[in-house]
Amino acid sequence: MKLTTLLACSVLIVCGIFAAVYALAGFDILAYLTFGNPYVYRAALSLTGVAALWLIFWLVAFRPTKFLS
């Protein structure tokens, strides 16, 4: 469970960095890494969506911020 959560966090961080580079410089790293193949590009984006859904589930189910206040 912990490994899955760390993997999901790392996927979201990497894709966030790719998005920031694209927004600031206009160079799409993800399109470059997928060689412009639209199917692989969309598969990578769907992996990001699954990682985000996993983290939402993890935050709701385990409430890691419950004792912060």
N, C-alpha and C positions, 0 to 999 in steps of 0.2 A: 504494500500500500504506500509506504514511504517512497520507494523507488519510482512508482508510477507518478506520484505527486511531484517529485523532483524532475522527472522527465517532462511532465506537462509544463512546469514552470520554465524549464530551459527552452522548450519549443516556443513558448510565448515570448520569452525574452529575445531569442534570436530573431523571430519574425517581427518583433517590435523594432529591433535595430535595423533590420532590412527595410521596414516601412519608413523609419526616420531618415535613412540614407536616400530613399526614393523621394521623400518629401523635400529634403533639403538640397539634394544634388541632381535629382532627375534621373538617376541611374537605378534601374530595377534589378537588384542583385538576385532575387528569386527567379526572375525570368532568365537571367544569365545562367544560373546554376541548373535550370531545367532545360537549357538549350532552346528556349522559345516554344517548347512543346506545350500546347494548351491543356492537354489531359494531365500531364504530370504537374503542371502549375496549379491546376484546380485541385488535384489530389493533395498537394502540399498545403493549400489554403484550407481544405477540409480537415486536414490533420490539426491545423491550428484551431479550428472550430471545436473539434472533439477535445482538444486540450483545455480550451476555455470552459467547456461544459463539465469536464472532469473537475476542474478547480472550483467551479460553482457548487457542484455536488459535495466536494470535500469541505468547503467552507460551511455549507448548511448542515451536513451530517456531523461534523466533528467540532465545530465552533471553536477554532483555535484562538479567537480574540475575546472569548467570554470573560476571561480573568484580567483583561487589560485595564479596565476602569477602576 
